[in-house]
Amino acid sequence: AAAASLLAPGSRALVLGGAGIVEALGARGVEAVAGPPADAVVVGFTRAFDYEALRLAADVARAGARLIGTNDDPTYPTPAGPVPGGGALLAAVAVAAGVRPDVAGKPHAPMVALARSRAGDGPLTVVGDRPSTDGGFARALGARFALVLSGVTAAADLPVEPDPDVVAADLAALVSAEVAQR
Protein backbone atom coordinates (compact mmCIF):
# COMPACT_ATOMS: atom_id res chain seq x y z
CA ALA A 1 0.00 0.00 0.00
CA ALA A 2 2.85 2.41 0.75
CA ALA A 3 4.43 1.72 -2.65
CA ALA A 4 1.07 2.10 -4.38
CA SER A 5 0.58 5.47 -2.66
CA LEU A 6 3.54 6.79 -4.66
CA LEU A 7 1.68 6.29 -7.94
CA ALA A 8 -1.24 8.19 -9.43
CA PRO A 9 -4.48 6.35 -10.14
CA GLY A 10 -4.62 5.49 -13.82
CA SER A 11 -0.87 4.94 -14.12
CA ARG A 12 0.74 1.68 -15.23
CA ALA A 13 3.31 -0.34 -13.28
CA LEU A 14 5.48 -3.29 -14.17
CA VAL A 15 5.54 -5.51 -11.07
CA LEU A 16 8.48 -7.62 -10.00
CA GLY A 17 6.95 -9.02 -6.84
CA GLY A 18 4.05 -10.92 -5.37
CA ALA A 19 0.27 -10.82 -5.61
CA GLY A 20 0.03 -8.42 -2.66
CA ILE A 21 1.71 -5.70 -4.71
CA VAL A 22 -0.69 -6.24 -7.61
CA GLU A 23 -3.62 -6.12 -5.18
CA ALA A 24 -2.43 -2.88 -3.54
CA LEU A 25 -1.82 -1.26 -6.93
CA GLY A 26 -5.29 -2.30 -8.11
CA ALA A 27 -6.89 -0.84 -4.98
CA ARG A 28 -5.14 2.44 -5.82
CA GLY A 29 -6.33 2.33 -9.44
CA VAL A 30 -2.90 1.53 -10.86
CA GLU A 31 -2.80 -1.03 -13.67
CA ALA A 32 -0.23 -3.82 -13.26
CA VAL A 33 1.33 -4.57 -16.66
CA ALA A 34 3.60 -7.34 -17.94
CA GLY A 35 5.78 -5.07 -20.06
CA PRO A 36 6.24 -1.60 -21.47
CA PRO A 37 4.97 0.99 -21.59
CA ALA A 38 4.92 1.60 -17.84
CA ASP A 39 5.12 4.64 -15.60
CA ALA A 40 6.84 2.70 -12.83
CA VAL A 41 8.60 -0.53 -11.97
CA VAL A 42 7.59 -1.79 -8.52
CA VAL A 43 9.97 -4.31 -6.95
CA GLY A 44 9.24 -6.41 -3.88
CA PHE A 45 10.08 -9.85 -2.55
CA THR A 46 9.48 -12.66 -5.03
CA ARG A 47 10.88 -16.12 -5.59
CA ALA A 48 10.11 -15.74 -9.31
CA PHE A 49 13.13 -13.47 -9.85
CA ASP A 50 15.26 -14.51 -12.80
CA TYR A 51 17.48 -12.96 -15.45
CA GLU A 52 14.60 -12.19 -17.83
CA ALA A 53 12.65 -10.42 -15.07
CA LEU A 54 15.77 -8.42 -14.17
CA ARG A 55 16.39 -7.50 -17.82
CA LEU A 56 12.79 -6.39 -18.40
CA ALA A 57 12.57 -4.37 -15.17
CA ALA A 58 15.92 -2.69 -15.84
CA ASP A 59 14.95 -1.88 -19.44
CA VAL A 60 11.67 -0.28 -18.35
CA ALA A 61 13.35 1.72 -15.56
CA ARG A 62 16.18 2.78 -17.88
CA ALA A 63 13.56 4.02 -20.36
CA GLY A 64 12.27 6.47 -17.74
CA ALA A 65 9.84 4.56 -15.54
CA ARG A 66 10.12 5.38 -11.85
CA LEU A 67 11.77 2.58 -9.86
CA ILE A 68 9.93 1.91 -6.58
CA GLY A 69 10.86 -0.66 -3.95
CA THR A 70 8.36 -1.98 -1.45
CA ASN A 71 11.31 -2.33 0.95
CA ASP A 72 15.08 -2.38 0.95
CA ASP A 73 15.66 -5.29 3.33
CA PRO A 74 18.72 -7.15 2.03
CA THR A 75 17.58 -10.45 3.54
CA TYR A 76 14.41 -12.24 4.57
CA PRO A 77 14.47 -14.59 7.57
CA THR A 78 13.45 -18.23 7.09
CA PRO A 79 13.71 -21.24 9.42
CA ALA A 80 16.74 -22.36 7.38
CA GLY A 81 18.42 -18.95 7.71
CA PRO A 82 18.33 -15.71 5.76
CA VAL A 83 17.58 -15.63 2.05
CA PRO A 84 17.91 -12.66 -0.33
CA GLY A 85 15.17 -10.15 0.39
CA GLY A 86 13.29 -7.58 -1.64
CA GLY A 87 16.11 -5.07 -1.15
CA ALA A 88 18.57 -7.41 -2.85
CA LEU A 89 16.26 -7.69 -5.85
CA LEU A 90 15.70 -3.93 -5.87
CA ALA A 91 19.45 -3.33 -5.77
CA ALA A 92 19.95 -5.62 -8.79
CA VAL A 93 17.37 -3.71 -10.82
CA ALA A 94 18.71 -0.32 -9.72
CA VAL A 95 22.29 -1.22 -10.62
CA ALA A 96 21.30 -2.77 -13.95
CA ALA A 97 19.16 0.26 -14.86
CA GLY A 98 21.57 2.85 -13.49
CA VAL A 99 18.82 4.59 -11.52
CA ARG A 100 18.16 5.33 -7.88
CA PRO A 101 14.99 3.75 -6.47
CA ASP A 102 12.36 5.34 -4.27
CA VAL A 103 11.77 3.05 -1.29
CA ALA A 104 8.28 2.97 0.21
CA GLY A 105 8.73 0.58 3.13
CA LYS A 106 10.05 0.92 6.67
CA PRO A 107 11.63 3.26 7.78
CA HIS A 108 10.94 5.54 4.80
CA ALA A 109 8.43 8.41 4.68
CA PRO A 110 5.70 6.69 2.59
CA MET A 111 5.33 3.92 5.19
CA VAL A 112 5.49 6.40 8.07
CA ALA A 113 2.68 8.43 6.48
CA LEU A 114 0.61 5.31 5.82
CA ALA A 115 1.03 4.00 9.37
CA ARG A 116 0.12 7.36 10.91
CA SER A 117 -2.93 7.69 8.66
CA ARG A 118 -4.19 4.32 9.83
CA ALA A 119 -3.10 4.37 13.48
CA GLY A 120 -3.74 8.01 14.35
CA ASP A 121 -1.62 10.11 16.66
CA GLY A 122 -1.76 7.93 19.75
CA PRO A 123 1.16 6.05 21.28
CA LEU A 124 2.52 3.18 19.22
CA THR A 125 4.92 0.30 19.64
CA VAL A 126 6.72 -1.11 16.61
CA VAL A 127 7.66 -4.77 16.99
CA GLY A 128 10.34 -6.14 14.73
CA ASP A 129 13.52 -8.13 14.29
CA ARG A 130 15.64 -5.70 12.25
CA PRO A 131 16.88 -2.54 13.99
CA SER A 132 17.69 -0.70 10.75
CA THR A 133 14.16 -0.93 9.39
CA ASP A 134 11.90 -1.71 12.35
CA GLY A 135 13.84 0.41 14.83
CA GLY A 136 14.27 3.22 12.33
CA PHE A 137 10.54 3.05 11.59
CA ALA A 138 9.73 3.25 15.30
CA ARG A 139 11.93 6.32 15.72
CA ALA A 140 10.44 7.99 12.61
CA LEU A 141 6.96 7.43 14.08
CA GLY A 142 7.98 8.58 17.55
CA ALA A 143 7.04 5.10 18.76
CA ARG A 144 8.51 2.55 21.17
CA PHE A 145 10.73 -0.07 19.54
CA ALA A 146 10.32 -3.67 20.71
CA LEU A 147 13.07 -5.88 19.29
CA VAL A 148 12.35 -9.59 19.01
CA LEU A 149 15.29 -11.97 18.67
CA SER A 150 13.43 -14.53 16.55
CA GLY A 151 14.42 -13.18 13.13
CA VAL A 152 17.52 -11.51 11.71
CA THR A 153 18.84 -10.13 15.02
CA ALA A 154 20.23 -12.49 17.66
CA ALA A 155 21.22 -11.87 21.27
CA ALA A 156 24.88 -11.98 20.19
CA ASP A 157 24.23 -8.93 17.96
CA LEU A 158 23.33 -6.70 20.93
CA PRO A 159 23.76 -3.82 21.45
CA VAL A 160 22.15 -2.43 18.30
CA GLU A 161 21.19 0.97 16.95
CA PRO A 162 18.71 2.32 17.44
CA ASP A 163 18.61 1.14 21.02
CA PRO A 164 15.35 -0.81 21.55
CA ASP A 165 12.98 0.13 24.35
CA VAL A 166 12.40 -3.55 25.07
CA VAL A 167 14.03 -6.80 23.90
CA ALA A 168 12.29 -10.18 23.93
CA ALA A 169 13.10 -13.66 22.65
CA ASP A 170 10.05 -13.69 20.38
CA LEU A 171 6.58 -12.20 19.98
CA ALA A 172 4.99 -14.50 22.57
CA ALA A 173 7.58 -13.53 25.19
CA LEU A 174 7.11 -9.86 24.37
CA VAL A 175 3.33 -10.07 24.75
CA SER A 176 3.67 -11.97 28.05
CA ALA A 177 6.07 -9.34 29.42
CA GLU A 178 3.87 -6.44 28.27
CA VAL A 179 0.72 -7.99 29.73
CA ALA A 180 2.50 -8.70 33.05
CA GLN A 181 3.40 -4.98 33.34
CA ARG A 182 -0.26 -3.89 33.13
C-alpha positions in Angstrom: 0.0 0.0 0.0 2.8 2.4 0.7 4.4 1.7 -2.6 1.1 2.1 -4.4 0.6 5.5 -2.7 3.5 6.8 -4.7 1.7 6.3 -7.9 -1.2 8.2 -9.4 -4.5 6.4 -10.1 -4.6 5.5 -13.8 -0.9 4.9 -14.1 0.7 1.7 -15.2 3.3 -0.3 -13.3 5.5 -3.3 -14.2 5.5 -5.5 -11.1 8.5 -7.6 -10.0 7.0 -9.0 -6.8 4.0 -10.9 -5.4 0.3 -10.8 -5.6 0.0 -8.4 -2.7 1.7 -5.7 -4.7 -0.7 -6.2 -7.6 -3.6 -6.1 -5.2 -2.4 -2.9 -3.5 -1.8 -1.3 -6.9 -5.3 -2.3 -8.1 -6.9 -0.8 -5.0 -5.1 2.4 -5.8 -6.3 2.3 -9.4 -2.9 1.5 -10.9 -2.8 -1.0 -13.7 -0.2 -3.8 -13.3 1.3 -4.6 -16.7 3.6 -7.3 -17.9 5.8 -5.1 -20.1 6.2 -1.6 -21.5 5.0 1.0 -21.6 4.9 1.6 -17.8 5.1 4.6 -15.6 6.8 2.7 -12.8 8.6 -0.5 -12.0 7.6 -1.8 -8.5 10.0 -4.3 -7.0 9.2 -6.4 -3.9 10.1 -9.8 -2.5 9.5 -12.7 -5.0 10.9 -16.1 -5.6 10.1 -15.7 -9.3 13.1 -13.5 -9.9 15.3 -14.5 -12.8 17.5 -13.0 -15.5 14.6 -12.2 -17.8 12.7 -10.4 -15.1 15.8 -8.4 -14.2 16.4 -7.5 -17.8 12.8 -6.4 -18.4 12.6 -4.4 -15.2 15.9 -2.7 -15.8 14.9 -1.9 -19.4 11.7 -0.3 -18.3 13.3 1.7 -15.6 16.2 2.8 -17.9 13.6 4.0 -20.4 12.3 6.5 -17.7 9.8 4.6 -15.5 10.1 5.4 -11.8 11.8 2.6 -9.9 9.9 1.9 -6.6 10.9 -0.7 -4.0 8.4 -2.0 -1.4 11.3 -2.3 0.9 15.1 -2.4 0.9 15.7 -5.3 3.3 18.7 -7.1 2.0 17.6 -10.5 3.5 14.4 -12.2 4.6 14.5 -14.6 7.6 13.4 -18.2 7.1 13.7 -21.2 9.4 16.7 -22.4 7.4 18.4 -19.0 7.7 18.3 -15.7 5.8 17.6 -15.6 2.0 17.9 -12.7 -0.3 15.2 -10.1 0.4 13.3 -7.6 -1.6 16.1 -5.1 -1.2 18.6 -7.4 -2.8 16.3 -7.7 -5.9 15.7 -3.9 -5.9 19.5 -3.3 -5.8 20.0 -5.6 -8.8 17.4 -3.7 -10.8 18.7 -0.3 -9.7 22.3 -1.2 -10.6 21.3 -2.8 -14.0 19.2 0.3 -14.9 21.6 2.8 -13.5 18.8 4.6 -11.5 18.2 5.3 -7.9 15.0 3.7 -6.5 12.4 5.3 -4.3 11.8 3.0 -1.3 8.3 3.0 0.2 8.7 0.6 3.1 10.0 0.9 6.7 11.6 3.3 7.8 10.9 5.5 4.8 8.4 8.4 4.7 5.7 6.7 2.6 5.3 3.9 5.2 5.5 6.4 8.1 2.7 8.4 6.5 0.6 5.3 5.8 1.0 4.0 9.4 0.1 7.4 10.9 -2.9 7.7 8.7 -4.2 4.3 9.8 -3.1 4.4 13.5 -3.7 8.0 14.3 -1.6 10.1 16.7 -1.8 7.9 19.8 1.2 6.0 21.3 2.5 3.2 19.2 4.9 0.3 19.6 6.7 -1.1 16.6 7.7 -4.8 17.0 10.3 -6.1 14.7 13.5 -8.1 14.3 15.6 -5.7 12.2 16.9 -2.5 14.0 17.7 -0.7 10.8 14.2 -0.9 9.4 11.9 -1.7 12.3 13.8 0.4 14.8 14.3 3.2 12.3 10.5 3.0 11.6 9.7 3.3 15.3 11.9 6.3 15.7 10.4 8.0 12.6 7.0 7.4 14.1 8.0 8.6 17.6 7.0 5.1 18.8 8.5 2.6 21.2 10.7 -0.1 19.5 10.3 -3.7 20.7 13.1 -5.9 19.3 12.4 -9.6 19.0 15.3 -12.0 18.7 13.4 -14.5 16.6 14.4 -13.2 13.1 17.5 -11.5 11.7 18.8 -10.1 15.0 20.2 -12.5 17.7 21.2 -11.9 21.3 24.9 -12.0 20.2 24.2 -8.9 18.0 23.3 -6.7 20.9 23.8 -3.8 21.5 22.1 -2.4 18.3 21.2 1.0 16.9 18.7 2.3 17.4 18.6 1.1 21.0 15.4 -0.8 21.6 13.0 0.1 24.3 12.4 -3.5 25.1 14.0 -6.8 23.9 12.3 -10.2 23.9 13.1 -13.7 22.7 10.1 -13.7 20.4 6.6 -12.2 20.0 5.0 -14.5 22.6 7.6 -13.5 25.2 7.1 -9.9 24.4 3.3 -10.1 24.7 3.7 -12.0 28.0 6.1 -9.3 29.4 3.9 -6.4 28.3 0.7 -8.0 29.7 2.5 -8.7 33.0 3.4 -5.0 33.3 -0.3 -3.9 33.1 
